[in-house]
Amino acid sequence: MLRFVVGAVGVAVMGFGAWLLFGAGGVRDPWEVVVWLGGAIVLHDGLIAPLVLAVGFVLAALPARGALRAALIVCGALTLIALPPLLRPGAPTNPSALPLDYLRNWLVALGVVAALAAAVLILPRAARALAAWPVRRRSRREGARVNSDEDAGDGR
């Protein structure tokens, strides 16, 4: 029952969106919307989906694919959010609408994601190496003592 209610709400929202798009004076030429939607489908199926599949295929072979996959998903979402202000040509007509430097902030956000992914990949390995370091050093010293005791025993 809940599925039908949610489906009906979805159809109603789509109908309202279509009314806003076509009926409320939103679009002068509906053919432009059809061309835009067709271009979006071609772009997705011809470029984005194959690229994502290729990157996923390459990542599947790597041992640290979880952190890399998460970083790529976050970077992709950040890029999708930042694309409209990044692609808008020229200065905004209302300077208070887009007052920030979106290119710089987008690059900073991508850098933070890359740094966090690198930390997730590097810090556990570094911690394991540091934790094992005194043990290896102690075992080398004890091995040297045992060898020197054995050498002393041989000379008697």
C-alpha positions as a Markdown table, in Angstrom:
| # | Residue | x | y | z |
|---|---|---|---|---|
| 1 | Met | 0.0 | 0.0 | 0.0 |
| 2 | Leu | 2.8 | 2.4 | 0.9 |
| 3 | Arg | 4.4 | 1.7 | -2.4 |
| 4 | Phe | 1.3 | 2.9 | -4.2 |
| 5 | Val | 1.1 | 6.1 | -2.1 |
| 6 | Val | 4.7 | 6.9 | -2.7 |
| 7 | Gly | 4.3 | 6.2 | -6.4 |
| 8 | Ala | 1.2 | 8.4 | -6.6 |
| 9 | Val | 3.1 | 11.2 | -4.8 |
| 10 | Gly | 5.9 | 10.8 | -7.3 |
| 11 | Val | 3.6 | 11.0 | -10.3 |
| 12 | Ala | 1.9 | 14.1 | -8.8 |
| 13 | Val | 5.3 | 15.8 | -8.3 |
| 14 | Met | 6.3 | 15.0 | -11.9 |
| 15 | Gly | 3.0 | 16.4 | -13.2 |
| 16 | Phe | 3.5 | 19.6 | -11.2 |
| 17 | Gly | 7.1 | 19.9 | -12.6 |
| 18 | Ala | 5.8 | 19.4 | -16.1 |
| 19 | Trp | 3.1 | 22.0 | -15.5 |
| 20 | Leu | 5.8 | 24.4 | -14.2 |
| 21 | Leu | 8.1 | 23.6 | -17.2 |
| 22 | Phe | 5.5 | 23.9 | -20.0 |
| 23 | Gly | 2.4 | 25.5 | -18.6 |
| 24 | Ala | 3.6 | 28.3 | -16.4 |
| 25 | Gly | 5.6 | 30.0 | -19.1 |
| 26 | Gly | 8.8 | 28.3 | -18.1 |
| 27 | Val | 9.8 | 27.0 | -21.6 |
| 28 | Arg | 9.1 | 28.9 | -24.8 |
| 29 | Asp | 10.3 | 26.1 | -27.1 |
| 30 | Pro | 9.6 | 22.5 | -25.9 |
| 31 | Trp | 11.9 | 21.2 | -28.6 |
| 32 | Glu | 14.9 | 22.6 | -26.7 |
| 33 | Val | 13.9 | 20.5 | -23.7 |
| 34 | Val | 13.7 | 17.4 | -25.9 |
| 35 | Val | 17.1 | 18.1 | -27.4 |
| 36 | Trp | 18.6 | 18.8 | -23.9 |
| 37 | Leu | 17.2 | 15.5 | -22.5 |
| 38 | Gly | 18.4 | 13.6 | -25.6 |
| 39 | Gly | 21.9 | 15.1 | -25.2 |
| 40 | Ala | 21.9 | 14.2 | -21.5 |
| 41 | Ile | 21.1 | 10.6 | -22.4 |
| 42 | Val | 23.8 | 10.4 | -25.1 |
| 43 | Leu | 26.3 | 12.0 | -22.8 |
| 44 | His | 25.5 | 9.6 | -20.0 |
| 45 | Asp | 25.4 | 6.4 | -22.0 |
| 46 | Gly | 28.2 | 7.3 | -24.4 |
| 47 | Leu | 30.7 | 8.9 | -22.1 |
| 48 | Ile | 30.0 | 8.9 | -18.4 |
| 49 | Ala | 28.8 | 5.3 | -17.9 |
| 50 | Pro | 31.7 | 3.7 | -19.9 |
| 51 | Leu | 34.2 | 5.9 | -18.1 |
| 52 | Val | 32.7 | 4.9 | -14.7 |
| 53 | Leu | 32.8 | 1.2 | -15.7 |
| 54 | Ala | 36.4 | 1.5 | -16.8 |
| 55 | Val | 37.5 | 3.1 | -13.6 |
| 56 | Gly | 35.6 | 0.5 | -11.6 |
| 57 | Phe | 37.3 | -2.3 | -13.6 |
| 58 | Val | 40.7 | -0.8 | -12.8 |
| 59 | Leu | 39.9 | -0.2 | -9.1 |
| 60 | Ala | 38.7 | -3.8 | -8.7 |
| 61 | Ala | 42.3 | -5.0 | -9.1 |
| 62 | Leu | 43.7 | -2.7 | -6.4 |
| 63 | Pro | 43.9 | -3.8 | -2.8 |
| 64 | Ala | 42.7 | -0.5 | -1.4 |
| 65 | Arg | 39.7 | -0.1 | -3.7 |
| 66 | Gly | 37.2 | 0.9 | -0.9 |
| 67 | Ala | 38.8 | 4.2 | 0.0 |
| 68 | Leu | 39.5 | 5.0 | -3.6 |
| 69 | Arg | 36.0 | 4.2 | -4.6 |
| 70 | Ala | 34.6 | 6.4 | -1.8 |
| 71 | Ala | 36.9 | 9.3 | -2.8 |
| 72 | Leu | 35.9 | 9.1 | -6.4 |
| 73 | Ile | 32.2 | 9.0 | -5.5 |
| 74 | Val | 32.6 | 12.1 | -3.3 |
| 75 | Cys | 34.7 | 13.9 | -5.9 |
| 76 | Gly | 32.0 | 13.1 | -8.5 |
| 77 | Ala | 29.2 | 14.4 | -6.3 |
| 78 | Leu | 31.2 | 17.6 | -5.6 |
| 79 | Thr | 31.8 | 18.1 | -9.2 |
| 80 | Leu | 28.2 | 17.7 | -10.1 |
| 81 | Ile | 27.2 | 20.2 | -7.5 |
| 82 | Ala | 29.9 | 22.7 | -8.6 |
| 83 | Leu | 29.4 | 22.4 | -12.4 |
| 84 | Pro | 26.6 | 25.0 | -12.8 |
| 85 | Pro | 28.5 | 27.8 | -11.2 |
| 86 | Leu | 31.8 | 26.7 | -12.8 |
| 87 | Leu | 30.3 | 26.5 | -16.3 |
| 88 | Arg | 28.3 | 29.8 | -16.0 |
| 89 | Pro | 30.1 | 32.3 | -18.3 |
| 90 | Gly | 31.1 | 35.7 | -17.1 |
| 91 | Ala | 30.3 | 37.5 | -13.9 |
| 92 | Pro | 26.8 | 36.9 | -12.3 |
| 93 | Thr | 24.2 | 39.7 | -12.9 |
| 94 | Asn | 23.6 | 39.7 | -9.1 |
| 95 | Pro | 27.0 | 39.7 | -7.3 |
| 96 | Ser | 25.4 | 38.4 | -4.1 |
| 97 | Ala | 24.0 | 35.3 | -5.9 |
| 98 | Leu | 27.4 | 33.7 | -6.4 |
| 99 | Pro | 29.8 | 35.7 | -4.2 |
| 100 | Leu | 32.4 | 32.9 | -3.8 |
| 101 | Asp | 35.3 | 31.7 | -5.9 |
| 102 | Tyr | 33.8 | 28.4 | -6.9 |
| 103 | Leu | 36.7 | 27.1 | -8.9 |
| 104 | Arg | 39.1 | 27.6 | -6.0 |
| 105 | Asn | 36.7 | 26.2 | -3.4 |
| 106 | Trp | 35.9 | 23.2 | -5.7 |
| 107 | Leu | 39.7 | 22.5 | -6.1 |
| 108 | Val | 40.2 | 22.9 | -2.3 |
| 109 | Ala | 37.4 | 20.4 | -1.6 |
| 110 | Leu | 38.8 | 17.9 | -4.1 |
| 111 | Gly | 42.2 | 18.3 | -2.4 |
| 112 | Val | 40.7 | 17.7 | 1.0 |
| 113 | Val | 39.0 | 14.5 | -0.3 |
| 114 | Ala | 42.3 | 13.3 | -1.8 |
| 115 | Ala | 44.2 | 14.0 | 1.4 |
| 116 | Leu | 41.6 | 12.2 | 3.5 |
| 117 | Ala | 41.7 | 9.2 | 1.1 |
| 118 | Ala | 45.5 | 9.2 | 1.2 |
| 119 | Ala | 45.4 | 9.3 | 5.0 |
| 120 | Val | 42.9 | 6.4 | 5.1 |
| 121 | Leu | 45.2 | 4.4 | 2.9 |
| 122 | Ile | 48.6 | 5.3 | 4.5 |
| 123 | Leu | 47.9 | 5.8 | 8.2 |
| 124 | Pro | 46.9 | 2.1 | 9.0 |
| 125 | Arg | 49.9 | 0.8 | 7.2 |
| 126 | Ala | 52.2 | 3.3 | 9.0 |
| 127 | Ala | 50.7 | 2.4 | 12.4 |
| 128 | Arg | 51.2 | -1.3 | 11.7 |
| 129 | Ala | 54.8 | -0.7 | 10.7 |
| 130 | Leu | 55.5 | 1.5 | 13.8 |
| 131 | Ala | 53.9 | -1.1 | 16.1 |
| 132 | Ala | 56.0 | -3.9 | 14.6 |
| 133 | Trp | 59.2 | -1.8 | 14.7 |
| 134 | Pro | 60.3 | -2.4 | 18.3 |
| 135 | Val | 59.5 | -6.1 | 18.1 |
| 136 | Arg | 61.7 | -6.5 | 15.0 |
| 137 | Arg | 64.5 | -4.4 | 16.7 |
| 138 | Arg | 64.3 | -6.4 | 19.9 |
| 139 | Ser | 64.3 | -9.7 | 18.0 |
| 140 | Arg | 67.4 | -8.7 | 16.1 |
| 141 | Arg | 69.2 | -7.8 | 19.4 |
| 142 | Glu | 68.2 | -11.1 | 21.0 |
| 143 | Gly | 69.2 | -13.0 | 17.9 |
| 144 | Ala | 72.7 | -11.3 | 18.1 |
| 145 | Arg | 73.0 | -12.2 | 21.8 |
| 146 | Val | 72.1 | -15.8 | 21.1 |
| 147 | Asn | 74.6 | -16.0 | 18.3 |
| 148 | Ser | 77.4 | -14.5 | 20.4 |
| 149 | Asp | 76.6 | -17.0 | 23.3 |
| 150 | Glu | 76.7 | -19.8 | 20.8 |
| 151 | Asp | 80.0 | -18.5 | 19.4 |
| 152 | Ala | 81.5 | -18.3 | 22.9 |
| 153 | Gly | 80.3 | -21.8 | 23.6 |
| 154 | Asp | 82.0 | -23.1 | 20.5 |
| 155 | Gly | 85.4 | -21.6 | 21.4 |
| 156 | Arg | 85.7 | -23.5 | 24.8 |
